[in-house]
Amino acid sequence: MKKLNLYFGLTLFIGFLATGYYMAEYFKPEHMQNYVMRMQLRANHIYTFYCTAKCDFVQM
């Protein structure tokens, strides 16, 4: 169970890095005039990181 939890956490961390890269490349601040949408994207990105941290450290 610990290995499954670790692998799932690592998968989420890779997803976190991928969403960060996606936001950096495609959602540049100067192109987004809607600040609510921009903040929602950032919040979802941070929530992905929180889920990753919880999955990696819950069994330690």
KOLMAR-727412 format. One record per residue (C-alpha): x negated, y, z; residue number from 1. Coordinates in Angstrom, 2 decimals. Layout:
% KOLMAR-727412
> xx  yy  zz  i
> X  Y  Z  NUM $
...
% end
This chain:
% KOLMAR-727412
> xx  yy  zz  i
> 0.00  0.00  0.00  1 $
> -2.88  2.38  0.74  2 $
> -4.36  1.84  -2.72  3 $
> -1.01  2.45  -4.39  4 $
> -0.61  5.67  -2.41  5 $
> -4.13  6.77  -3.32  6 $
> -3.66  6.04  -7.03  7 $
> -0.34  7.88  -7.06  8 $
> -1.96  10.86  -5.33  9 $
> -4.82  10.88  -7.82  10 $
> -2.35  10.73  -10.69  11 $
> -0.51  13.73  -9.26  12 $
> -3.82  15.57  -8.82  13 $
> -4.65  14.98  -12.49  14 $
> -1.18  16.30  -13.30  15 $
> -1.92  19.34  -11.16  16 $
> -5.10  20.01  -13.12  17 $
> -3.26  19.50  -16.41  18 $
> -0.48  21.92  -15.48  19 $
> -3.10  24.47  -14.40  20 $
> -4.83  24.17  -17.74  21 $
> -1.49  24.39  -19.55  22 $
> -0.53  27.54  -17.65  23 $
> -3.92  29.11  -18.29  24 $
> -3.76  28.45  -22.02  25 $
> -0.10  28.98  -22.90  26 $
> 1.44  31.18  -20.22  27 $
> -0.86  34.15  -20.15  28 $
> 0.37  36.99  -17.92  29 $
> 0.28  39.56  -20.70  30 $
> 2.64  37.45  -22.81  31 $
> 5.24  36.87  -20.13  32 $
> 7.47  39.83  -19.44  33 $
> 9.88  37.86  -17.25  34 $
> 8.24  37.82  -13.83  35 $
> 10.82  35.48  -12.31  36 $
> 9.96  32.79  -14.85  37 $
> 6.26  33.34  -14.28  38 $
> 6.62  32.98  -10.51  39 $
> 8.72  29.83  -10.92  40 $
> 6.00  28.26  -13.04  41 $
> 3.37  29.13  -10.47  42 $
> 5.50  27.84  -7.61  43 $
> 6.08  24.51  -9.36  44 $
> 2.35  24.25  -9.96  45 $
> 1.64  24.76  -6.25  46 $
> 4.38  22.28  -5.27  47 $
> 2.59  19.68  -7.40  48 $
> -0.55  20.31  -5.36  49 $
> 1.33  19.97  -2.06  50 $
> 2.77  16.64  -3.17  51 $
> -0.70  15.49  -4.13  52 $
> -2.13  16.39  -0.74  53 $
> 0.69  14.65  1.07  54 $
> 0.26  11.44  -0.94  55 $
> -3.49  11.33  -0.52  56 $
> -3.62  12.01  3.20  57 $
> -0.44  10.43  4.54  58 $
> -2.13  7.08  5.18  59 $
> -5.39  8.41  6.64  60 $
% end
